[in-house]
Structure formats: structure tokens, C-alpha cells
Amino acid sequence: MPDDAKNLFQITWEAEPPLAIVSLAEPRRAGGDDAQFIIHALEGRLDERRDQALGVLSDAASLSSVDAAWRSAWLAFFRRRPGRVRVSIFNANGVVRSVIQMYALGAGVPARAFASEQAARAWLCAPPPIGDNQKLGLLTESTATVAHGRHHL
């Protein structure tokens, strides 16, 4: 694993509720090696916790974009660990928010983007949505109403 991923991504842990807090030390476009660094840490914690779910709270203020290798690595991770991890991102730019929305809806990944850390934390601590509401629950706060309206056109 490249040292720059280890040096740029910081992960801290909160016990209750179980959260991994991910942040980036400086502006960067994230790639597959970056995703693997974070995923490796998450898998270690999930293995320790057995059947308990884990929330990932990510401050994306310094994340400029993500590449295909990043998305592929995360998709493989979510397929290996279905129902075990939810990702909540805040401070993301428009490009990253759009990628999150499309990826979450298209791949069925439990992820959502928020404007604030407080809203991101609240979503992680709430019970996961059930049934049809789950698709709407994966949209960002700012676009949920618009996207829902378009769905019915």
C-alpha cells in the first residue's frame, strides 16, 4: 500500500455508536489505493466486532474527486459486507456529492451526503430505511425533494 494514502487519510474511532471517522489531511483526488487503505482498516474493525454494524463518517472537504478504482474497491467491499456498513459524508463539493448519489442509487450502497457533520451523524445513528424509502434515503438532503418529484414524472 502506498505511503501517501497512509499519510493523507486519517481514521479515528468512536465506540458508541461505533463510528470510523475518516478525514483527508490535504486536497486530493482519491484513487483505488486510497480506498484500499480505508477498507483495510474498516475490515479489521468489523472482524473484531463480529455482527455489529459500523458507521463511517467522512469529512470530504479536501476530496476533489474519486476515480473508477475508488468506486470499484468500495463496491467490492460493500458486496463482501452487506448490511454491515453505512457511509455518511459531509462537506463534499458538488462533483463528489453527485458521484455519491449516483453510486448509492446505482449500486445500492448505503451512503448519503450531507451539508453538515451534525446531519451526517444523525443519519448514521438513525435506523436504516426500509423498502422503497431506502432509495430516497440515499439521496442528499438538498436534492431529495427534486429527485423524488422527477421519479414520479
N, C-alpha and C positions, 0 to 999 in steps of 0.2 A: 504494500500500500504506500503511495507516495507520501512523503513527509509534509507536503504543503496542505493536504487535507487535514492531517492531524494538527497542524499548527493553526489553521484558519477556522475550523469548526470547533466550537466549544459545546460540550454536553454536560449539563448538571442534572442532578436527580432530586426529585421531591418524593417523599414517602407516601403522603396522603393528601389528596388522591395520588396514586402512582403516576408520576409525570416525568418525562425526559424533556428538558428544556434545551433547545438547540439554537445556537446563535452563530453568527459569522463575524470574525474579527475585522474583516475589511471587505470592500466591494469585490464581487466575484461572480462569474458565470459558473454555475455548478455543473459538474460532469459525473460520469459513472464512478470514478474513483472516490469522489466526494460522497456520493450516495452509499457506496460500499463501506466507507468509514463509519457513517452514522448507523447503517443497518447492522453492521457487526456489533456495535455497542448495544443496540436495541435487542438483538437476538440473545446476547449474553444475559441481559436483564430479564427477558421473557423466559429463558430457560430456568433462571433462578426462581421466578415467581410462579412457575407451573401453569395453572389455569387462569391466573388473574390477568385482566386486561391492562393495557398500558396506554396512556395518552402521550402524544408528542406535541409539545407547544413550541412553535418555531417563530423566532423573530426574523423576518425576511427583509428587513430594512436594507441590508447590504447585498442582497441577492439580486443580480441584474437579470438573469435568465437561467434556464436549465436546458440541457441538451437531451438528445434521444437516449443516450446511455443512462442518464439520470432517471428518466422516466421508465426505461426498461428494468433497471435494477429495482426500483420501487414496486413495479408491477409484480415482479417475481417474488419479492418479499411479501407483499400482501396475499399472493396466492399460497405461499407456504404457511402463512399465519392468519387465515381467515377469521375475522371476528375478534382478533386479539388486540389490534392497534387502531386508534383513531388519531388523525393528524389535524391540528388546528394551527393556522398560520396567520400572523398579523404583520402589519407594516409592509405588506408586499406592494410592489409597483403594479401598474395596470397589466403589463405583459405577464408577470408571474401569476397574478390573480386569474387572468384568462386561462392560462395553462392549467392551473389548479382546477378551475371549473370544468373545463373540457375533459381533463384526465379523470376527475372524480366521476363525472357523469358517464363517460365512455367506458371506463374500466371498472366502474363500480367500487372505486376506492373511497373509504370513509375519510374524506378530507374536506376542509372548508376554510375559506379565507375571511378574515375579519379586519376591520379598521383598527381595533384596539386590543391590547392584551387582555383587558378585563372581559370583553365579549368572547374572545378566543378561549379563555379559561372556563367561562361559564358553559360554553358549548361542550367542552370536554367533560365537564362534571355532570352534565345532564344525561339522562338515559338516551341511548341511541334511538332514532326514529324507527317506526315500524311500517312496513308495506309501502304504499305509494308515496307516503310523506317522506320517505327516505330520499327519494330523488330531489325533492325540493330542499330538504335539509342539507344537501351537499352544495347548494349554491351559496354565493357570498351574500351578505346582508344587503348590499346595495343593488343587487340585480335579481333578487328572489322574486319580487313583485313583477318586474318586467318579463323575466323568463317564464314565470308561471302563466302570465297573460298570453304570451306568444304560444305556449304549449296548447292552449285552447282555441287558437285561431284556425 
